[in-house]
Amino acid sequence: MKNIISKKVEQMQPSGIRAFFDLVLGMKDVISLGVGEPDFTTPWAIREAGISSLEEGFTSYTSNKGLYKLRLSVSRYLKSRFGVEYCPDEEILITIGVSEAMDLALRTIISPNDKILIPAPCYVSYGPLTELAGGVPVYIDTQKDGFKLTVKNLERHIDKKVKGIIFNYPCNPTGVSYNRKELSEISRVLLKNNILCLSDEIYGDLTYDFQHVAFPSLPKTKESTVYFNGFSKSYAMTGWRVGYACGPKEIIAGMTKIHQYTIMCVSITSQMAACEALHSGRKSVEEMKREYARRREFVIEGLNKIGLSCHKPQGAFYAFPSIKKTGLTALDFAQRLLSQQKVAVVPGTAFGEEFKDYVRISYASSFDNLKEALGRIATFLNK
């Protein structure tokens, strides 16, 4: 059976994060600072809601769009938090995390060879999902601007074939985020050029230095924005796999059609738990956020102290230090650090080939682990 595999799939590179962490499997005493997953357990009230839903016999399919109760809760949350109103019936879709939502959105909007702008470094799935949908990813290197997308850099990459932009803030892997003024400047350029914004704000609740601003809350942007969020990061619900997309009803309708044929609906148990998260989880989110902020201060100060220059992230739970002074590539650095000191980090090249002078460190790990890991990294550098 020759040529059975699609060329798009055949040419697609495996996830740079997962490919590296295959090396970690089976190793003892490894401190992993790589996986972007909270080290907290889902708050009890949320777990209890999931358990109770099973005990009460809620084991059926739901609407393809998701439980109406959850869509209504999402609508109320966004209105109270950001002042943005979405109709639960037509403008909200519950998905298997933001990953599925992004895939659905790209497949809905892209016609063959449409360009999608992607500020880089970026989350590993954005480019491959764009290509699978028949589009062309156009990466915008942000290194020279402190990993921030600037108006000048954005305008330089715009032409008539650009259909949309994937805009992630706070950013994975850098932790960079944007204040209202910066977002307003970017939105004006997108509106002027009729470019759709796919705004991935999964880390929005974990913004430390200023209030997070949702992109569709900016003037005139709602009708040209698909907003993505979910429960994995801020509520420590990665395994529950619940996210949502909000946007113009035509786009949400298109996404729902694909969702019907591929997923049908999100697990009802997970949706019940997500309802409880929006109802009672705010206090837990703030408690976890305070702990991440404490770890951020410790990790950034520690990295700079041992000689790995690192800007201070404004959100999420990642640091993106430069390892250029070591003379090693990111992959060499990560492999040697793992084999010699049993500390796992992600090579910067997982987020773009040009980021060979960086590694990503997740501080979603215990304070004791972070302290031990920094000591081991310092020993590695000294050797």
N, C-alpha and C positions, 0 to 999 in steps of 0.2 A: 504494500500500500504506500505508494510514493506521494509526496507532497500533501499528506493528509492534514498537516498542521497549518493553520492560517499564517501567512507571512507576518501579519501584524503581531501575532502572539509569539511566533518564532523569533522575531527580532527584539521583542520586549525583554528588558533586563529584569531579573528578579529584584525584589525589594532590597535595597542596600542595607536596610536595618536588619531584616530577617536573615539575609545571606550571612551577615557577620555573626549574628547571634546563634547560628547553627554551630559555630565554634565553641560557644559557651556551654552547650548542652553536655551534661555528664561531668563537667569540671567541678571539683569541690572547692569550697571556701572562696568562691568568686563573689566580689561585691559588684552588682550590676547597677550601673548608672546610665543604662541605655534605653530601656523600654519606657515609652511615654505613658505610664500607667500610675495612677495614684497608689500609694502604699497604704491608704486607709481602706477600711472595710465600709461597704455601703451602710449609711446610718440605719439603726435598728428600725425606726418607724417605717422606713421605706421597704426594708426586707420583710417586715411584718405584714405590710400591705400586700406584698406578693404572695406570701404564705397564706394569708387569709383568703385571698382571691381563689387559690386552689382549693382550700378547705370548703369554700362556699360553692364550688362547682363551676367556676368560670374557666372553662377549658375549650371554648369554641373559637372559630374564626371571628374576626371583627370586620367592620367595613374596610374595604381596601384603603380608604383614606386614613384609617385609624379610629380608635374609640372617639365618639363625639365628645365624651367627657374630657378626654385628654386634649383634643383640639381646642375645646372651649377654654381649658385651663391655660394652654399656650397663648391663646389670643388675649386672655385677661392679663397674663403675666407681662406680655410685650407692651400692652397698653399702659399698665401701671408703671413699668420699669422705664420704658423709652418713649411713651406717648405715641406708639405706632399701632394702628388698628388693622387687624387682618380678620377677614370673615372665616369662621371655622368651617363653613361648608364648601367654600370655593378657593380659598387662598392658603390653606395649610394642609400639609401631607406629613404623616408620621412614617418614618423610615427606619431601616436597620442601621442606625447610626448615621453620622454625617457622611461617611464614606459612600453608602448607597445613594444618599440624597444627591451628592455631587455627581455621581455616575449618571443618575437619572436626568439631572439638569443638563449635563453636557450632551447626552444623547438626544435630548429634546430640542435643544437650540441649534446644534451644529449641522450644517450642510457640508458636503464634501469640500475639504480644503479651507474652510473657515479658520481664521487664526484666533487663538486664545492667548492673551497675554498672561504671563505668570512671573511675578516678582520672585527672584531667587536670591538666597537659598529658599527652598520651599519643601513642603511636605511631599513625600516620595510618590504619592499616587496621582498627583495633578497632571503631570505630563502623560503617563501611560493611559489614563482615562480619556484624556483629550484625543490621543491617537486612536484608541479603540473606537471612539465615536466618529472618526473620520476627519478630525480637525488637525490643525498644525499648532503645536505649542511653541510660543515665542517667549523665551526666558529673558527677563530684565535683570541684569546683574546689579545688585545694590551695594556691593562691597565698599565702593568709594564714598558712599553717603551714609555710613554707619548702619548699613543693612536696611535703610528706609527707602521706600519708593518716593521719589521726588517728582514734581510736576515736569521738570525739564527732562528727566530720564524717561518718564512715561510718554511724553509727547514725541520723543525721538523714535519710539517704536510703533507709533500709530500709522496705519495706512488704511485704505478702503476695504481690505480683506479682514480687518480685525472685527470680530463679532462680540467678544466679551473679554473680561479679565477675571481671574481667580484671585481674590484679595483676602488674605488670611491675617487676622490680627486679633489679639497678640499672636505673634508668629511662631510656628514650629518650623525651624529649630532655634531661632535667635532670641525669642522672647520680646522682640521689638513690637511696640504698639504706637498708636497715633491719637493725638488730641483732636478736639473738634475743629480747630483752625486747619490743621494738616488735612483732615478728612474732607473738609469743605473745599479746599483747593483741588484735591484729587477729583472730587465729585463734579466740579465744574468742567474739568477737562473731559471726563467721561460723558457728561450730558451734552456737551458741545459736539462731540464726535459720535453720538448715538451708540455708545458702547455699553453693553449689559454688564452689570457688576454681580459676580457670584461671590457673595461675602461670607466667608467661613469664619464664624465668630465663636467657635466651640470653646475657646479659652477666655471669652469675654468676662466671665465672673471672676477670673483670676487676673485682674488688672490691679497693680499696686500703687502707682504714683499719681494717678488721676482717675476720674470717673470714666468708665467705658462708654463710648458713644456708638450706638448701633447705626450702621450705614444707612438703612432705609429711613432713619429718623431725620436725616439731613433734608433741607428744602428740595422739593421736586425729584427726589431720588427713589421713592418707593416703587413707582411704576417701571423703573429700569433696574431693579435690584431683586435678586433671589437671595434671601437671608437664610443661613444655615446655623443651627445650634443643636444642642443635645444634652444628654445627662451624664455622659461617660466621665468627663474630666472634673467638673465642679462638684458633682454629687457622688464621685467615686463609684460609678455604675458601669464600668467598661464592659463587664460580662453580660449585662442586661441587654445591650445593643439597642438603644432607643435614641433616635435623633428626629429632627424635623426640618422641613423646608417651608418657607413662607414666601409668597411672591405673587405676581400678576396671575389672575385666574387661568389665562390661556396657557401659561407655562406650567402651572401646577396641574392643570388638566392633562397636558401632554405627559408630564412625569408620572401621573397616576395611571395612565394607560400602560406604560412600560412596567410600572410596579405591579399592576394586576397580573401581567403575564409572567413575571419573573419571581416575585416574592409573595404576592397575594396580600399579606398583611403581617405586621409585626406581632410577635407573641403577645397574647392577651395578658399573660402574667406580668410581663415586662411593662406593658402599657399601664396596668393597674398600679404598679410600683412607681412609675413616672408621675402619675397623677398625685400620688402622696408626696413625691419629691417637691412638686410645685406648691403643694398645700402646706407642708410643714418643714421642708428641708433647708430653709434659708439660714437658720441659726447654724446648722452644721457646715454649710458652705462657708460662712464667715469664719468659723473656727478653723477649718482646714486652710483657708486663705491666709489667716494670720500665721499659721505654722509654716506654710510655704514661703511667706515673706521673711520669716526669721531664718529659714534655711538659705534663702537667696542671699541675704546679707553675709552669712557665714561663708558660703561657697564662693561668691565673687571676690570677697576680701581675701580668702585663702588662695584662690587661683592667681590673683595678681601678686600676692606676697611670694609665692613660690616661682614666679617668673612667667606665668602664662597669661598674657594680656587678654583681658575680657571686659567688654562693655557690660554695663548693668542692665539686665533685662527688665522691661517694664511690665511684663505679664507672663502667663503660662508658668511652666516649671522647668525651663531649660537654660543652660548657659552654653555659649558658643565661643570658647576661647581659641586664640591663635596659638598654634604649636610651631610656627615658622622658625623660631629661634633654635629649635632642636635640630633642624636640618633634615628631619624625617617627613615623609609624606603622611597624610592623615591615616592611610591604611597601615603603613609600617608602624606608626606610633601606636595605633589601637591594638594591632596584633602583638607588638612587643610588650606593651603595658599589660595586656591580658596574660601572656605567657610568663612574664617575669614577676609581676606584682598581683596578678589575679584581680585586676580591676577592669571592668568592661565599659567602654564608651563607644559611641558611634562615629565612624569616620565622616568628616564633612562632605566627602564625595558622594555619600548616600543622598545628599540633598542638592547635588549639582556637581558636575565634573570639575568645575573651576575652583571648588572650595577645598582643595587639597591641603591647605594650611590651617584647617580648623577641625575640631572634633565637637560633637554634641554631648553634653553632660546633663543628665536629668537629676534634679534635686528632689524628685518625688521618691525619696528614700529616707530612712530614719536618720536622725541627727547623728547617732553613733556611727552608722554606716558611712555617712558623709565625712565625718571626722577621720575615721580610719582610712577611707579612700584617699583623701587629700594627703594624708601622711605617706601612703604608698606611692602616690604620684610624685611627691617631693623626692622620695627615695629613688624612684625611677629616673627622674631628671638629674639627680646628683651623680648617678652612675653613668 
